[in-house]
Amino acid sequence: MKPSKIVQALKRLIAVKQPVFIWGPPGIGKSQVVARTARDEGLELIDIRAVLLDPVDLRGLPRIDGNRAAWCPPDFLPDQGRGVLFLDELNAAPPLVQAACYQLILDRRLGEYVLPRDWSIVAAGNRDTDRAVTHRIPSALANRFAHLDFEVDTLEWLEWAQENDIAPEVTSFLRFRPNLLHSFDPAREDRAFPTPRSWSFVSAVTKGDGFFQEPDLELISGMVGQGAATEFCGFLKIFRNLPDPDELLETPETAEVPEDPATLYAVCELLSVRTDLDNLPQVMAYARRLPPEFSVLLVRDAARVNREIVHTPEFSRWATANADVLL
């Protein structure tokens, strides 16, 4: 399931208090999807890394209550309100920790502690085939969950990237080489490999002054692997030599239209983030001269950045002229 479908499914399952387990390879954004869903629904989120717990951490410590022993539940478990209790990396936790989760997940209680009625349980973890540290979930526990398989979707990630200030050099490259957004082979011994998470690392590092003039191949290799880093650094040479977007906007009817697809992706990225109501006529004039698929790419991304342009006559005329491509 792609991220948007995961969000839809989570909202339905949370509403009926059905525990759910999200499966997927490392670095694809499982925890981000859970956080987004909780935020959309106005729910508090308690994120517990199950792999870091000892069994006693969940059950709590015993105390003497008169002539009986009672348990003091940990303060990270909720006692009021509405929210999502997120048990991340649950299947990486040792079997004794998973056993401590049995009663909490099956019966919504743990000893004397009772999970408030307006809280739901969501868990996540890597698949056994991902060569991550995992322990088999007992069938009795697995059967209590609804299971969702998380898949990377390039278009949805690019939408997320625009909203989260990912460097345009990174997003342009991944439009050109979408297969490198997530390229993970558990049979290989690579320490670094491309994932949505590692590309966000690249974006953060590459925003430093002067980086794109002298890209550090070894540094990028340490985040996304040698092959992806080599292609990305080669792409940066194209990106560095792009025409000035101000010049494109000043002379949209005569400015050069690149023929190389990699350069076209980069130009569309640069123009889309600069589009506003004032320069929209110039952007549309340039978009009309692009190959149809790149014209759609430019205007669609510009509309995501600035929704106001959708309600303009220029956008309506462009949409009418490109109706066959949009459909």
Buried (B, 14 or more C-beta within 10 A) or exposed (E): BBBEBBBEBBEEBBEEEBBBBBBBBBBBBBBBBBBBBBEEBEBBBBBBBBBEBEBBBBBBEEEEEEEEEEBBBBEEBBEEEBBBBBBBBBBBBBEEBBBBBBBBBEEBEBBEBBBBEEBBBBBBBBBBEBBBEBBEBEEEBEEBBBEBEBBBBBEBBBBBBBEEEBBBBBBBBBBBBBEBBBBBEBEEEBEBBBBBBBBBBBBBBBBEEEBBEEBBBEEBBBBBBBBBBEBBBEBBEBBEEBBEBEEBBEEBEEBEBBEEEBBBBBBBBBBBBBBEEEBBBBBBBBBBBBEEEBBBBBBEBBBBBBEEBEEBEBBEEBBEBBEEEEE
